[in-house]
Amino acid sequence: MPSRPSSLRVVVADDSVLLREGLIRLFDEAGFDTVGAYGDADSLLAEAGDLAPDVAVLDVRMPPTFRDEGVRAAIKLRAEHPSIAVLLLSQYVEGTYAQELLSAGNGGTGYLLKDRIASLDELKDAITRVAEGGTVLDPQVVRELLTRRTDPLAALTPRESEVMQHMAEGRTNAGIAQRMVIGVGAVEKNVTSIFQKLGLEDSGDDHRRVLAVLAFLQR
């Protein structure tokens, strides 16, 4: 695999003129070659193919709606030009956008908070790493993504959680019904709902019951 030239080619899109010019200056100090600078994502997308940059640095929120233009552009850029790495810069922790970007490609992506870029070396390292196919995530974004991981057991209703507890104790549906003073049919409905929420397919035996109990005990 041929090595990259020593001077990485970078394009940047940010609607803030001051921040855009500041980034260009930082890129220059880091030894990068800024081949394009834009105030919106569409302009960057229109010229990225001809400029052939190594890395595109984009703000998450840009004109016209100031919502997710940078994310949409980054995903499109990766789809149309897989060789161009992307680094998103954001004012806020927006885990959904980071997750969308990560799920759309295989490496060569990054997501950093603007106010967390404490030094030129940190920015230089992030851009170099994504250019080499790595993934760079701000620690706060990582924590956000981890807390967003859903626990299927958390979706159980209080009644289903009680049924689940009795299942873990090894009780049959009839035994659970007797314990909870409800009908067996009501227990069966709750058990079926538990299986659905845990994503356990019907295998024709009691294997689902074992898996459900394991999920309950391992939480």
C-alpha positions, -999 to 999 in steps of 0.1 A, spaced: 0 0 0 16 33 -10 23 57 18 5 90 21 24 122 13 38 140 43 14 169 38 -22 158 42 -48 176 20 -76 189 40 -110 206 32 -131 224 59 -167 234 61 -179 257 89 -204 285 87 -184 306 113 -158 326 94 -137 331 125 -136 294 133 -131 285 97 -101 308 94 -88 297 128 -89 260 116 -71 269 84 -44 286 104 -41 255 127 -39 232 97 -11 253 83 8 252 116 3 214 117 18 211 82 -14 202 64 -24 217 30 -59 233 31 -72 228 -4 -108 241 2 -128 261 28 -165 265 28 -194 281 47 -218 252 40 -218 215 34 -232 215 -1 -203 236 -15 -178 211 0 -197 182 -15 -198 198 -49 -160 202 -51 -147 174 -30 -143 150 -59 -122 174 -79 -101 185 -49 -94 149 -38 -86 158 -2 -74 132 24 -96 145 51 -128 166 53 -134 185 85 -171 196 89 -192 213 115 -222 193 125 -247 221 122 -246 244 92 -269 263 69 -297 262 59 -314 245 89 -285 243 113 -294 208 124 -275 179 108 -261 192 75 -226 183 84 -235 147 94 -255 142 62 -227 156 41 -201 134 59 -222 102 53 -227 111 16 -190 120 12 -180 86 26 -204 68 3 -193 87 -29 -156 90 -20 -146 62 4 -110 73 3 -118 107 19 -118 105 57 -141 128 77 -138 145 110 -169 161 125 -167 190 149 -196 199 172 -204 224 199 -225 197 217 -225 160 225 -249 146 199 -246 108 202 -272 101 176 -252 119 149 -220 102 160 -237 68 158 -251 76 123 -216 85 111 -199 54 126 -225 30 112 -222 44 77 -185 36 72 -155 14 82 -130 36 98 -116 69 86 -141 88 107 -140 111 138 -162 131 160 -148 158 184 -162 185 205 -149 220 195 -141 231 230 -123 199 238 -96 205 212 -71 217 237 -40 218 216 -27 218 181 -11 184 187 -45 170 196 -61 182 165 -32 171 143 -33 137 159 -70 133 153 -68 143 116 -38 121 110 -55 91 126 -87 94 106 -66 99 74 -49 66 82 -83 49 85 -87 51 122 -116 62 143 -114 92 167 -142 99 192 -143 125 219 -145 108 254 -178 126 261 -193 112 229 -181 77 239 -199 80 273 -230 93 255 -230 63 232 -225 38 260 -254 53 280 -276 50 250 -272 13 248 -306 0 258 -312 -28 282 -341 -48 269 -350 -58 305 -356 -21 312 -386 -23 288 -404 -48 309 -435 -37 328 -437 -41 366 -460 -71 361 -436 -87 335 -406 -80 358 -424 -99 386 -432 -128 362 -395 -128 351 -384 -130 387 -406 -160 393 -393 -176 361 -358 -171 375 -369 -190 406 -377 -219 384 -415 -217 387 -438 -230 359 -465 -208 345 -490 -225 367 -468 -220 397 -463 -183 388 -501 -179 384 -507 -194 419 -480 -172 434 -493 -140 418 -530 -149 422 -537 -144 385 -548 -167 357 -524 -190 338 -535 -173 306 -524 -139 320 -490 -154 329 -486 -168 294 -493 -134 279 -467 -118 300 -442 -146 292 -448 -141 255 -443 -104 258 -411 -109 277 -397 -132 250 -406 -106 223 -390 -77 242 -358 -98 247 -358 -108 210 -361 -145 217 -376 -164 188 -399 -194 193 -377 -226 190 -405 -250 199 -390 -259 233 -382 -243 267 -348 -229 255 -363 -194 253 -372 -196 290 -336 -205 299 -322 -176 278 -346 -151 294 -336 -162 329 -299 -159 320 -305 -124 307 -323 -115 339 -295 -130 361 -267 -114 342 -280 -78 341 
